[in-house]
Amino acid sequence: MSSKDNFFTPQYTDQAVKLAEKHSDFVMGFICQQRLSQNPSLIHMTPGVQLAAGGDALGQVYDTPDNVVAVRQCDVIIVGRGIYGAPDVVEASKKYQEAGWQAYRARIGSSASKL
């Protein structure tokens, strides 16, 4: 999903979205790189999240919590190596939690102060 040159075509994605919207009583959402549907019952979850954007030698592409949540409008960040590869996984988890929360607050704007 977050690898460079993956095989997902726009046509495949469009069909998957149509099926998910049609069957939203059964489908909970998408593993995706950006919001695909305006149906509020469908959750958008994004893998390949790191605190700094970039990539690796295996073709993995990383994006930041801010870009994934605030700009691309996804609901859940999926972090792998940024946590399990950290010297202190608890501290790393807290950093990602805070970064995700701040991105969400930026996305919803002024109403975030009421939370």
C-alpha positions as CSV (number, residue, x, y, z in Angstrom):
1,M,0.0,0.0,0.0
2,S,2.7,2.5,0.8
3,S,5.4,1.0,-1.5
4,K,6.6,2.8,-4.5
5,D,5.2,1.5,-7.8
6,N,2.5,-0.7,-6.2
7,F,0.0,-2.4,-8.5
8,F,-3.2,-0.5,-7.5
9,T,-4.7,1.3,-10.5
10,P,-7.2,4.1,-10.4
11,Q,-9.8,1.8,-11.9
12,Y,-9.2,-0.9,-9.2
13,T,-9.4,1.8,-6.5
14,D,-12.6,3.3,-7.9
15,Q,-14.3,-0.2,-8.1
16,A,-13.2,-1.0,-4.5
17,V,-14.7,2.3,-3.3
18,K,-18.0,1.7,-5.1
19,L,-18.3,-1.8,-3.6
20,A,-17.4,-0.5,-0.1
21,E,-20.0,2.3,-0.3
22,K,-22.6,-0.1,-1.6
23,H,-21.8,-2.6,1.3
24,S,-21.0,-0.1,4.1
25,D,-23.0,-2.3,6.4
26,F,-20.3,-4.9,6.0
27,V,-17.1,-3.0,5.1
28,M,-15.5,-0.8,7.8
29,G,-13.1,1.2,5.6
30,F,-9.9,1.3,3.7
31,I,-6.2,0.8,4.0
32,C,-5.2,3.7,1.8
33,Q,-3.0,6.8,1.3
34,Q,-5.7,9.4,1.2
35,R,-9.5,9.8,1.8
36,L,-11.3,7.8,-0.8
37,S,-15.0,8.3,0.2
38,Q,-17.1,10.9,1.9
39,N,-19.2,8.2,3.6
40,P,-18.6,9.0,7.3
41,S,-19.1,5.3,8.3
42,L,-16.0,4.3,6.4
43,I,-12.7,4.6,8.2
44,H,-9.5,5.5,6.3
45,M,-6.3,4.0,7.7
46,T,-2.9,4.8,6.4
47,P,0.3,2.6,6.7
48,G,3.8,3.8,6.2
49,V,3.7,6.7,8.7
50,Q,6.9,8.1,10.2
51,L,7.7,11.4,11.9
52,A,9.8,12.4,8.9
53,A,8.8,11.8,5.3
54,G,11.1,9.7,3.1
55,G,11.7,6.2,2.0
56,D,14.0,3.2,2.2
57,A,16.0,0.9,-0.1
58,L,13.1,-1.5,-0.3
59,G,10.8,1.0,-2.0
60,Q,8.8,1.8,1.1
61,V,7.5,5.4,1.1
62,Y,7.0,7.1,4.4
63,D,4.6,10.1,5.1
64,T,4.2,12.2,8.2
65,P,1.2,12.1,10.6
66,D,0.5,15.7,9.7
67,N,0.3,15.1,6.0
68,V,-1.7,11.8,6.4
69,V,-4.3,13.2,8.8
70,A,-4.5,16.9,8.2
71,V,-3.9,17.1,4.4
72,R,-4.9,13.6,3.1
73,Q,-7.8,13.4,5.6
74,C,-7.2,9.9,6.8
75,D,-8.5,8.8,10.2
76,V,-6.0,6.4,11.5
77,I,-2.2,6.3,11.2
78,I,-0.5,2.9,11.0
79,V,3.1,3.0,12.3
80,G,5.5,0.1,12.1
81,R,9.2,0.6,12.1
82,G,9.0,4.1,13.6
83,I,7.8,2.3,16.8
84,Y,9.2,-1.2,16.8
85,G,12.6,0.0,15.5
86,A,12.9,2.7,18.2
87,P,15.2,2.3,21.1
88,D,12.3,3.2,23.5
89,V,9.0,1.9,22.0
90,V,6.9,3.5,24.7
91,E,8.4,6.9,24.1
92,A,8.1,6.5,20.3
93,S,4.5,5.5,20.7
94,K,3.8,8.6,22.7
95,K,5.4,10.8,20.0
96,Y,3.3,9.3,17.3
97,Q,0.1,9.5,19.4
98,E,0.8,13.2,20.0
99,A,1.7,13.9,16.4
100,G,-1.5,12.2,15.2
101,W,-3.6,14.1,17.7
102,Q,-2.0,17.5,16.7
103,A,-2.6,16.7,13.0
104,Y,-6.3,15.8,13.8
105,R,-6.7,19.1,15.7
106,A,-5.2,21.0,12.7
107,R,-7.6,19.2,10.4
108,I,-10.7,20.1,12.4
109,G,-9.5,23.6,13.0
110,S,-11.1,25.9,15.6
111,S,-13.4,23.3,17.0
112,A,-10.4,21.5,18.4
113,S,-10.2,23.9,21.3
114,K,-13.5,22.5,22.6
115,L,-12.0,19.0,22.9
